[in-house]
Structures are given as structure tokens and as C-alpha cells.
Amino acid sequence: MTQAINFTITGEQKLHCAGCEQRISRALRRVPGIQKVQTSISRQLIAVTFEPAQVGPEQIQAKLGEIGYEVTREGSTQ
């Protein structure tokens, strides 16, 4: 069963253009188990749908950190 989780960008590097959104989407979709990535520039939000048997929130957060985005986890839903 898939889960969804939201991350809010809290660091100095912010989402500000379509290029930022594409960069995040490409990086996360390379991670096995991630099914959907949505971003919101206005809310500085990254919403990820993933398969918890393959990847966890900590791994997703770490991947975002690798590409330069400091985030906090907002919660998860099923």
C-alpha cells in the first residue's frame, strides 16, 4: 500500500522556478519506490507518494538534502 508524505522546505535554498521543480522530481523519481512527486512553489512544499516497503521518509529526506534542500517532514497519510 502506498503512502504520501509532505516535506516543507526550511533551508535557504527555496523553490522558485519550474527548473527547481523538475530537478526535485527527477532526483526523487530515480529512487526505487517513489511513485509520484508534486511540488508547490507558493507553499514551498514537496508531496511524495511512495511504496514504504521500498523506501522510507528518512531516505526521501536524505535525497532532498543531497540535492541541496533542507526540509522538515509534515506528516504521512495512507
C-alpha positions in Angstrom: 0.0 0.0 0.0 1.4 3.4 -0.9 1.8 6.3 1.5 2.0 10.0 0.9 4.2 12.5 2.9 4.7 16.2 2.6 8.0 18.0 3.1 8.3 21.7 3.7 11.4 23.5 2.6 13.0 25.3 5.5 16.6 25.9 4.4 18.0 28.9 2.4 17.6 27.2 -1.0 14.0 27.6 -2.0 11.7 26.5 -4.8 11.5 29.5 -7.2 11.0 28.2 -10.7 10.0 25.3 -12.9 13.6 24.2 -13.2 13.7 23.7 -9.4 10.6 21.6 -9.6 12.0 19.5 -12.4 15.3 19.0 -10.5 13.5 17.7 -7.4 11.1 15.5 -9.5 13.9 13.9 -11.5 16.1 13.2 -8.4 13.3 11.6 -6.4 11.9 9.5 -9.2 15.2 7.8 -9.5 14.8 6.4 -6.0 13.1 3.0 -6.1 9.7 3.0 -4.6 8.8 6.6 -5.2 5.7 6.8 -7.4 4.7 10.4 -7.5 6.2 13.8 -6.8 4.4 17.1 -6.6 5.8 20.5 -5.7 4.3 23.8 -4.8 6.4 27.0 -5.2 3.9 29.2 -3.4 3.8 26.8 -0.3 7.4 25.6 -0.5 6.0 22.1 -0.3 7.1 18.8 -1.8 4.5 16.0 -1.7 5.7 12.5 -2.3 3.8 9.2 -2.8 5.9 6.2 -2.2 5.9 2.4 -1.5 7.0 2.0 2.1 8.3 -1.5 1.5 10.9 0.0 -0.8 11.8 3.4 0.6 11.2 5.3 3.8 10.6 9.0 4.7 14.2 9.3 6.1 15.6 8.2 2.7 13.5 10.6 0.8 14.5 13.4 3.2 18.2 12.5 2.8 17.9 12.5 -1.0 16.4 16.0 -0.9 19.3 17.0 1.3 21.8 15.6 -1.2 20.4 17.9 -3.9 20.5 21.0 -1.6 17.1 21.2 0.0 16.7 21.3 3.8 13.3 20.1 4.6 11.0 19.1 7.5 8.6 16.3 7.4 5.0 17.4 7.8 3.3 14.0 8.3 2.1 11.0 6.4 -1.2 9.6 5.2 -2.2 6.3 3.8 
